[in-house]
């Protein structure tokens, strides 16, 4: 296996990972921003007030995006298996 093929495989793996993680991170960031605005405007500083909505937002994204994420992972695994079969005959 050449260095270029290894680099291409690693690049594809990282791109799939970033693609899968992005919706969850965006949900956590946006919910943290909104809760931060609410806390700053109401002067309520409670740790559970910032944790629970963020957790709920990530769970909602997980619920609605699970089939999409599974499809992405299955596609990546199929491409990887095809590449390994081509490599070893």
Secondary structure as UniProt FT lines:
FT   HELIX           3..42
FT   HELIX           47..88
//
